[in-house]
Amino acid sequence: MLIEHEHQPSVFDPGHCRPCAHEAGLLDHCHRVQRKEACFRQARAWASAARTYATWALGTSAVAVLLAFLTLLTG
């Protein structure tokens, strides 16, 4: 099928001609790259959520330590 369709090397779009892209192995590569990008975005979201929870936990524990210290001082 690659002989029937002529694409310029730098202008090839895997969504334009799916049989050509599949035969050239570009469609699988495109899907693999999209999955890796999705995993990266998901890992980044998890890291952001973990940072938020860690900040909240650190602030809460700081307040608890301050309250414990005040309780020791007041007796």
A tleap script that builds the chain and sets N, CA, C and O, in Angstrom:
source leaprc.protein.ff14SB
mol = sequence {
  NMET LEU ILE GLU HIE GLU HIE GLN PRO SER
  VAL PHE ASP PRO GLY HIE CYS ARG PRO CYS
  ALA HIE GLU ALA GLY LEU LEU ASP HIE CYS
  HIE ARG VAL GLN ARG LYS GLU ALA CYS PHE
  ARG GLN ALA ARG ALA TRP ALA SER ALA ALA
  ARG THR TYR ALA THR TRP ALA LEU GLY THR
  SER ALA VAL ALA VAL LEU LEU ALA PHE LEU
  THR LEU LEU THR CGLY
}
set mol.1.N position { 0.801 -1.196 0.000 }
set mol.1.CA position { 0.000 0.000 0.000 }
set mol.1.C position { 0.845 1.262 0.000 }
set mol.1.O position { 0.389 2.314 -0.449 }
set mol.2.N position { 2.051 1.170 0.491 }
set mol.2.CA position { 2.881 2.357 0.540 }
set mol.2.C position { 3.219 2.878 -0.846 }
set mol.2.O position { 3.471 4.071 -1.016 }
set mol.3.N position { 3.225 1.989 -1.844 }
set mol.3.CA position { 3.543 2.414 -3.206 }
set mol.3.C position { 2.381 3.198 -3.802 }
set mol.3.O position { 2.597 4.128 -4.579 }
set mol.4.N position { 1.139 2.832 -3.444 }
set mol.4.CA position { -0.024 3.503 -4.003 }
set mol.4.C position { -0.179 4.938 -3.513 }
set mol.4.O position { -0.707 5.782 -4.237 }
set mol.5.N position { 0.267 5.220 -2.314 }
set mol.5.CA position { 0.118 6.561 -1.741 }
set mol.5.C position { 1.487 7.205 -1.634 }
set mol.5.O position { 2.437 6.602 -1.133 }
set mol.6.N position { 1.573 8.422 -2.104 }
set mol.6.CA position { 2.836 9.128 -1.987 }
set mol.6.C position { 2.667 10.265 -0.990 }
set mol.6.O position { 1.834 11.154 -1.170 }
set mol.7.N position { 3.457 10.219 0.044 }
set mol.7.CA position { 3.467 11.266 1.058 }
set mol.7.C position { 4.853 11.864 1.098 }
set mol.7.O position { 5.850 11.159 0.940 }
set mol.8.N position { 4.915 13.152 1.309 }
set mol.8.CA position { 6.215 13.769 1.509 }
set mol.8.C position { 6.739 13.326 2.863 }
set mol.8.O position { 5.957 13.225 3.808 }
set mol.9.N position { 8.029 13.057 2.995 }
set mol.9.CA position { 8.561 12.508 4.244 }
set mol.9.C position { 8.288 13.364 5.473 }
set mol.9.O position { 8.022 12.821 6.545 }
set mol.10.N position { 8.346 14.672 5.350 }
set mol.10.CA position { 8.191 15.514 6.542 }
set mol.10.C position { 6.753 15.923 6.791 }
set mol.10.O position { 6.487 16.579 7.798 }
set mol.11.N position { 5.810 15.571 5.927 }
set mol.11.CA position { 4.432 16.025 6.040 }
set mol.11.C position { 3.489 14.860 6.343 }
set mol.11.O position { 2.272 15.041 6.324 }
set mol.12.N position { 4.018 13.680 6.620 }
set mol.12.CA position { 3.173 12.502 6.822 }
set mol.12.C position { 2.342 12.637 8.085 }
set mol.12.O position { 2.865 12.953 9.154 }
set mol.13.N position { 1.048 12.396 7.956 }
set mol.13.CA position { 0.119 12.462 9.079 }
set mol.13.C position { -0.483 11.077 9.277 }
set mol.13.O position { -1.163 10.576 8.381 }
set mol.14.N position { -0.251 10.432 10.447 }
set mol.14.CA position { -0.762 9.075 10.631 }
set mol.14.C position { -2.280 9.002 10.604 }
set mol.14.O position { -2.827 7.938 10.314 }
set mol.15.N position { -2.977 10.086 10.895 }
set mol.15.CA position { -4.427 10.073 10.854 }
set mol.15.C position { -4.979 10.227 9.449 }
set mol.15.O position { -6.157 9.952 9.219 }
set mol.16.N position { -4.156 10.661 8.505 }
set mol.16.CA position { -4.621 10.900 7.138 }
set mol.16.C position { -4.868 9.592 6.395 }
set mol.16.O position { -5.927 9.407 5.796 }
set mol.17.N position { -3.918 8.709 6.432 }
set mol.17.CA position { -4.033 7.440 5.710 }
set mol.17.C position { -3.669 6.323 6.682 }
set mol.17.O position { -2.499 5.968 6.822 }
set mol.18.N position { -4.663 5.781 7.342 }
set mol.18.CA position { -4.434 4.780 8.379 }
set mol.18.C position { -3.766 3.511 7.866 }
set mol.18.O position { -2.897 2.984 8.561 }
set mol.19.N position { -4.118 2.983 6.685 }
set mol.19.CA position { -3.426 1.769 6.206 }
set mol.19.C position { -1.933 2.001 6.002 }
set mol.19.O position { -1.113 1.146 6.338 }
set mol.20.N position { -1.587 3.161 5.451 }
set mol.20.CA position { -0.162 3.459 5.252 }
set mol.20.C position { 0.553 3.594 6.592 }
set mol.20.O position { 1.662 3.092 6.774 }
set mol.21.N position { -0.097 4.274 7.517 }
set mol.21.CA position { 0.511 4.476 8.831 }
set mol.21.C position { 0.681 3.147 9.551 }
set mol.21.O position { 1.701 2.916 10.202 }
set mol.22.N position { -0.315 2.270 9.437 }
set mol.22.CA position { -0.225 0.968 10.094 }
set mol.22.C position { 0.871 0.117 9.467 }
set mol.22.O position { 1.631 -0.543 10.175 }
set mol.23.N position { 0.951 0.131 8.156 }
set mol.23.CA position { 1.966 -0.667 7.473 }
set mol.23.C position { 3.369 -0.148 7.786 }
set mol.23.O position { 4.304 -0.940 7.912 }
set mol.24.N position { 3.524 1.140 7.909 }
set mol.24.CA position { 4.833 1.709 8.208 }
set mol.24.C position { 5.182 1.605 9.691 }
set mol.24.O position { 6.312 1.904 10.080 }
set mol.25.N position { 4.224 1.184 10.527 }
set mol.25.CA position { 4.480 1.066 11.958 }
set mol.25.C position { 4.311 2.375 12.703 }
set mol.25.O position { 4.603 2.461 13.896 }
set mol.26.N position { 3.843 3.388 12.007 }
set mol.26.CA position { 3.697 4.691 12.648 }
set mol.26.C position { 2.448 4.782 13.508 }
set mol.26.O position { 2.432 5.510 14.500 }
set mol.27.N position { 1.410 4.059 13.144 }
set mol.27.CA position { 0.176 4.102 13.912 }
set mol.27.C position { 0.397 3.500 15.295 }
set mol.27.O position { -0.050 4.060 16.296 }
set mol.28.N position { 1.080 2.366 15.353 }
set mol.28.CA position { 1.389 1.758 16.649 }
set mol.28.C position { 2.281 2.678 17.466 }
set mol.28.O position { 2.101 2.814 18.676 }
set mol.29.N position { 3.239 3.306 16.805 }
set mol.29.CA position { 4.122 4.237 17.503 }
set mol.29.C position { 3.328 5.423 18.045 }
set mol.29.O position { 3.555 5.863 19.173 }
set mol.30.N position { 2.407 5.935 17.251 }
set mol.30.CA position { 1.577 7.067 17.667 }
set mol.30.C position { 0.741 6.692 18.890 }
set mol.30.O position { 0.645 7.473 19.837 }
set mol.31.N position { 0.136 5.502 18.875 }
set mol.31.CA position { -0.656 5.049 20.023 }
set mol.31.C position { 0.218 4.864 21.255 }
set mol.31.O position { -0.191 5.212 22.363 }
set mol.32.N position { 1.409 4.321 21.074 }
set mol.32.CA position { 2.326 4.117 22.188 }
set mol.32.C position { 2.729 5.452 22.812 }
set mol.32.O position { 2.771 5.579 24.036 }
set mol.33.N position { 3.023 6.438 21.979 }
set mol.33.CA position { 3.401 7.759 22.480 }
set mol.33.C position { 2.229 8.400 23.227 }
set mol.33.O position { 2.424 9.019 24.274 }
set mol.34.N position { 1.029 8.256 22.699 }
set mol.34.CA position { -0.148 8.818 23.365 }
set mol.34.C position { -0.381 8.152 24.718 }
set mol.34.O position { -0.750 8.827 25.680 }
set mol.35.N position { -0.170 6.831 24.808 }
set mol.35.CA position { -0.329 6.142 26.102 }
set mol.35.C position { 0.713 6.616 27.103 }
set mol.35.O position { 0.403 6.814 28.277 }
set mol.36.N position { 1.963 6.801 26.638 }
set mol.36.CA position { 3.013 7.267 27.540 }
set mol.36.C position { 2.728 8.688 28.016 }
set mol.36.O position { 2.968 9.009 29.180 }
set mol.37.N position { 2.222 9.536 27.134 }
set mol.37.CA position { 1.878 10.896 27.531 }
set mol.37.C position { 0.738 10.895 28.538 }
set mol.37.O position { 0.744 11.688 29.479 }
set mol.38.N position { -0.247 10.011 28.349 }
set mol.38.CA position { -1.359 9.912 29.291 }
set mol.38.C position { -0.864 9.431 30.652 }
set mol.38.O position { -1.303 9.932 31.687 }
set mol.39.N position { 0.044 8.463 30.654 }
set mol.39.CA position { 0.617 7.979 31.918 }
set mol.39.C position { 1.399 9.085 32.615 }
set mol.39.O position { 1.345 9.216 33.838 }
set mol.40.N position { 2.122 9.877 31.838 }
set mol.40.CA position { 2.884 10.977 32.412 }
set mol.40.C position { 1.947 12.013 33.032 }
set mol.40.O position { 2.203 12.501 34.133 }
set mol.41.N position { 0.864 12.348 32.329 }
set mol.41.CA position { -0.092 13.312 32.880 }
set mol.41.C position { -0.730 12.778 34.154 }
set mol.41.O position { -0.930 13.526 35.111 }
set mol.42.N position { -1.051 11.475 34.171 }
set mol.42.CA position { -1.660 10.873 35.347 }
set mol.42.C position { -0.673 10.859 36.518 }
set mol.42.O position { -1.062 11.150 37.650 }
set mol.43.N position { 0.575 10.530 36.269 }
set mol.43.CA position { 1.580 10.529 37.326 }
set mol.43.C position { 1.798 11.940 37.861 }
set mol.43.O position { 1.990 12.130 39.062 }
set mol.44.N position { 1.768 12.913 36.981 }
set mol.44.CA position { 1.930 14.303 37.420 }
set mol.44.C position { 0.748 14.738 38.289 }
set mol.44.O position { 0.936 15.445 39.280 }
set mol.45.N position { -0.459 14.322 37.926 }
set mol.45.CA position { -1.641 14.643 38.734 }
set mol.45.C position { -1.551 13.979 40.102 }
set mol.45.O position { -1.881 14.594 41.116 }
set mol.46.N position { -1.100 12.714 40.136 }
set mol.46.CA position { -0.938 12.024 41.418 }
set mol.46.C position { 0.109 12.713 42.281 }
set mol.46.O position { -0.079 12.853 43.489 }
set mol.47.N position { 1.202 13.140 41.679 }
set mol.47.CA position { 2.248 13.831 42.425 }
set mol.47.C position { 1.738 15.154 42.975 }
set mol.47.O position { 2.070 15.529 44.100 }
set mol.48.N position { 0.949 15.849 42.205 }
set mol.48.CA position { 0.373 17.110 42.670 }
set mol.48.C position { -0.572 16.872 43.840 }
set mol.48.O position { -0.550 17.617 44.820 }
set mol.49.N position { -1.398 15.841 43.742 }
set mol.49.CA position { -2.308 15.510 44.836 }
set mol.49.C position { -1.528 15.086 46.077 }
set mol.49.O position { -1.883 15.469 47.191 }
set mol.50.N position { -0.477 14.304 45.895 }
set mol.50.CA position { 0.346 13.881 47.032 }
set mol.50.C position { 0.998 15.078 47.705 }
set mol.50.O position { 1.087 15.127 48.931 }
set mol.51.N position { 1.449 16.036 46.922 }
set mol.51.CA position { 2.060 17.232 47.497 }
set mol.51.C position { 1.028 18.021 48.307 }
set mol.51.O position { 1.337 18.529 49.385 }
set mol.52.N position { -0.190 18.120 47.787 }
set mol.52.CA position { -1.248 18.830 48.506 }
set mol.52.C position { -1.544 18.147 49.839 }
set mol.52.O position { -1.641 18.807 50.873 }
set mol.53.N position { -1.687 16.818 49.810 }
set mol.53.CA position { -1.961 16.079 51.048 }
set mol.53.C position { -0.799 16.166 52.023 }
set mol.53.O position { -1.014 16.273 53.230 }
set mol.54.N position { 0.416 16.123 51.525 }
set mol.54.CA position { 1.591 16.219 52.405 }
set mol.54.C position { 1.666 17.595 53.054 }
set mol.54.O position { 1.998 17.705 54.234 }
set mol.55.N position { 1.363 18.637 52.300 }
set mol.55.CA position { 1.363 19.985 52.862 }
set mol.55.C position { 0.290 20.119 53.932 }
set mol.55.O position { 0.524 20.705 54.989 }
set mol.56.N position { -0.884 19.574 53.652 }
set mol.56.CA position { -1.968 19.618 54.630 }
set mol.56.C position { -1.591 18.841 55.894 }
set mol.56.O position { -1.844 19.311 57.003 }
set mol.57.N position { -0.997 17.674 55.742 }
set mol.57.CA position { -0.590 16.861 56.891 }
set mol.57.C position { 0.498 17.556 57.704 }
set mol.57.O position { 0.477 17.508 58.934 }
set mol.58.N position { 1.435 18.194 57.036 }
set mol.58.CA position { 2.499 18.906 57.735 }
set mol.58.C position { 1.930 20.078 58.530 }
set mol.58.O position { 2.328 20.308 59.672 }
set mol.59.N position { 1.012 20.808 57.936 }
set mol.59.CA position { 0.383 21.932 58.642 }
set mol.59.C position { -0.421 21.463 59.835 }
set mol.59.O position { -0.376 22.079 60.900 }
set mol.60.N position { -1.158 20.376 59.664 }
set mol.60.CA position { -1.955 19.830 60.757 }
set mol.60.C position { -1.063 19.356 61.901 }
set mol.60.O position { -1.366 19.604 63.068 }
set mol.61.N position { 0.024 18.680 61.575 }
set mol.61.CA position { 0.923 18.204 62.626 }
set mol.61.C position { 1.620 19.371 63.320 }
set mol.61.O position { 1.890 19.293 64.519 }
set mol.62.N position { 1.917 20.444 62.601 }
set mol.62.CA position { 2.523 21.622 63.230 }
set mol.62.C position { 1.565 22.251 64.228 }
set mol.62.O position { 1.978 22.670 65.310 }
set mol.63.N position { 0.289 22.321 63.872 }
set mol.63.CA position { -0.712 22.851 64.806 }
set mol.63.C position { -0.824 21.943 66.021 }
set mol.63.O position { -0.934 22.432 67.145 }
set mol.64.N position { -0.798 20.626 65.816 }
set mol.64.CA position { -0.890 19.682 66.928 }
set mol.64.C position { 0.308 19.815 67.862 }
set mol.64.O position { 0.140 19.768 69.081 }
set mol.65.N position { 1.503 19.979 67.325 }
set mol.65.CA position { 2.698 20.163 68.156 }
set mol.65.C position { 2.594 21.474 68.937 }
set mol.65.O position { 2.945 21.522 70.116 }
set mol.66.N position { 2.120 22.523 68.295 }
set mol.66.CA position { 1.956 23.809 68.975 }
set mol.66.C position { 0.942 23.702 70.107 }
set mol.66.O position { 1.168 24.237 71.192 }
set mol.67.N position { -0.165 23.021 69.867 }
set mol.67.CA position { -1.159 22.834 70.923 }
set mol.67.C position { -0.606 21.977 72.066 }
set mol.67.O position { -0.889 22.257 73.231 }
set mol.68.N position { 0.161 20.957 71.759 }
set mol.68.CA position { 0.764 20.135 72.810 }
set mol.68.C position { 1.740 20.945 73.631 }
set mol.68.O position { 1.789 20.806 74.853 }
set mol.69.N position { 2.515 21.787 72.979 }
set mol.69.CA position { 3.462 22.629 73.691 }
set mol.69.C position { 2.736 23.630 74.592 }
set mol.69.O position { 3.153 23.855 75.728 }
set mol.70.N position { 1.664 24.226 74.097 }
set mol.70.CA position { 0.884 25.163 74.917 }
set mol.70.C position { 0.244 24.448 76.086 }
set mol.70.O position { 0.161 25.006 77.180 }
set mol.71.N position { -0.211 23.226 75.878 }
set mol.71.CA position { -0.812 22.448 76.976 }
set mol.71.C position { 0.228 22.164 78.050 }
set mol.71.O position { -0.094 22.219 79.237 }
set mol.72.N position { 1.462 21.862 77.669 }
set mol.72.CA position { 2.521 21.624 78.659 }
set mol.72.C position { 2.845 22.888 79.433 }
set mol.72.O position { 3.109 22.823 80.634 }
set mol.73.N position { 2.832 24.023 78.778 }
set mol.73.CA position { 3.153 25.278 79.446 }
set mol.73.C position { 2.062 25.706 80.425 }
set mol.73.O position { 2.360 26.230 81.498 }
set mol.74.N position { 0.812 25.484 80.061 }
set mol.74.CA position { -0.297 25.931 80.924 }
set mol.74.C position { -0.613 24.892 82.001 }
set mol.74.O position { -1.338 25.194 82.949 }
set mol.75.N position { -0.105 23.729 81.875 }
set mol.75.CA position { -0.163 22.780 82.958 }
set mol.75.C position { -1.226 21.840 83.072 }
set mol.75.O position { -1.247 21.042 84.009 }
savepdb mol mol.pdb
quit
